[in-house]
């Protein structure tokens, strides 16, 4: 990533601080981590997990480290759950 990107969203600045690729079995999931500054100046962090085009999960927390830990647990469980919920061919 060359530099930081900023976006204005719902009254807060959102800055991309990190991107990552999480490999789960035969699939690679893109994760983007953002820092958000609230109107009061507080810092919050969010992770945007791109499971498929148009299919994403957003997590919020107080630190990027917490988000990384939550993402590492959530993504494999989510992918397994969605695979189990698909109809099987008869």
C-alpha positions in Angstrom: 0.0 0.0 0.0 1.5 3.3 -1.0 0.2 5.9 1.5 -3.0 6.2 3.4 -6.4 6.6 1.9 -9.0 8.7 3.7 -12.8 8.7 3.3 -15.5 10.8 4.9 -18.2 8.5 6.2 -21.1 9.4 8.5 -19.3 12.3 10.1 -16.1 10.4 10.7 -12.8 10.2 8.9 -11.9 6.6 7.9 -8.2 5.9 7.2 -7.0 2.7 5.7 -4.2 1.5 7.9 -3.5 -2.1 6.8 -4.6 -4.7 4.2 -4.2 -8.4 4.7 -5.1 -11.7 2.9 -6.3 -14.5 5.1 -5.9 -18.0 3.6 -8.6 -20.5 4.7 -8.4 -23.9 3.0 -8.6 -23.3 -0.7 -9.9 -19.7 -0.5 -8.1 -16.4 0.2 -10.1 -13.6 1.9 -9.2 -9.9 1.7 -9.3 -7.9 4.9 -8.9 -4.1 5.1 -8.4 -2.4 8.4 -9.5 1.2 9.0 -8.9 3.7 11.7 -11.9 5.9 12.4 -11.9 9.2 14.2 -15.2 10.2 15.7 -16.4 13.8 15.9 -15.2 13.8 19.5 -11.7 12.7 18.5 -11.8 9.2 19.8 -10.2 6.4 17.8 -12.0 3.3 16.7 -10.9 0.5 14.3 -12.9 -1.5 11.9 -12.1 -4.5 9.6 -13.9 -5.0 6.3 -13.7 -8.7 5.4 -14.5 -9.4 1.7 -15.8 -12.9 1.5 -17.1 -12.6 -2.1 -18.2 -9.8 -4.4 -21.0 -8.1 -2.6 -20.6 -10.2 0.5 -18.7 -8.6 3.4 -18.5 -8.6 7.1 -17.6 -5.4 9.1 -16.1 -5.8 12.6 -15.4 -2.9 15.1 -13.1 -2.8 18.0 -10.7 -0.7 20.1 -7.5 -2.0 18.4 -6.2 -3.6 15.2 -4.7 -6.4 17.3 -8.2 -7.3 18.6 -9.6 -7.2 15.1 -6.9 -9.5 13.8 -7.6 -12.0 16.5 -11.4 -11.9 16.0 -11.0 -12.1 12.2 -8.8 -15.2 12.5 -11.6 -17.0 14.4 -14.6 -15.6 12.6 -13.6 -16.1 8.9 -13.0 -19.9 9.0 -16.2 -20.4 11.0 -18.2 -18.2 8.6 -16.9 -20.0 5.5 -17.6 -23.4 7.0 -21.1 -22.4 8.1 -21.9 -21.1 4.6 -20.6 -24.2 3.0 -22.8 -26.4 5.3 -25.9 -24.3 4.5 -25.6 -24.8 0.7 -28.0 -27.3 -0.7 -26.4 -30.5 -1.8 -26.9 -32.1 -5.2 -29.0 -35.2 -5.1 
